[in-house]
Structure formats: C-alpha cells, structure tokens
Amino acid sequence: MIEGLPPPGRRSEPLLDEVGTAIVAGRDATSFLWEVPDDEPTRQQLRETLEMVRDRSARKGRREMPSICDELLTALNASPSPQQVDILHAGFDRLYNLWAAAKSGLL
C-alpha cells in the first residue's frame, strides 16, 4: 500500500470546508427530524444552514446548489411530515454530492 492513499476499496472523501461541514450537519439534523418532526430549533438551524449554503455557493458561481437550497427552504416551510423529512434528507444528499464533485474539480 502506498502511504497517503486510502486503503483499497475505500473512496477518498474531500476535506470538509465550511460549506461541506454545514451540509453534513444539515443532513444529520434532518435525521433527527425523523424522530421529532416539529422541532422548531432544529428547523431554524436548517433554515440558517440552507441560507448560508445558498449564499456561499451563489458567490462561487454555482447555479444548482442555490436552486436546491431554495427548494429545501420551501419544503421546510410546509407542515412537518415524514414526506417532508424525506425530501429534506434527499436534498442534503444532493447538496453533498454536488459539493464533493466541486471540491474534487469535477464541476
């Protein structure tokens, strides 16, 4: 094995910057909403996270990430439900995948 490379069969994840950390924290917060769907402090945290990701990604010239953030903010304003939490969780997965692709230079 070559030093510094991940073990065989394991992907190398990009180092988390501020946006990546916020996306991972948002995805974790949506997991909490499965148990307590109407937890307002968590919902407020998600709003702030989505607004930050939207603003930072827009400043970097990204178009799709701000659009996803807007969709998730709209979903977040709907009545709490399992479907809403599923939409939020899937949206944070999409944001993470776009962020990781941008960090790796694919986008």
Sequence and secondary structure as in RCSB ss.txt:
>XXXX:A:sequence
MIEGLPPPGRRSEPLLDEVGTAIVAGRDATSFLWEVPDDEPTRQQLRETLEMVRDRSARKGRREMPSICDELLTA
LNASPSPQQVDILHAGFDRLYNLWAAAKSGLL
>XXXX:A:secstr
  TTS  TT        HHHHHHHHHHHHHHHHTT TT HHHHHHHHHHHHHHHHHHHHTT SHHHHHHHHHHHH
HTS   HHHHHHHHHHHHHHHHHHHHHHHT  
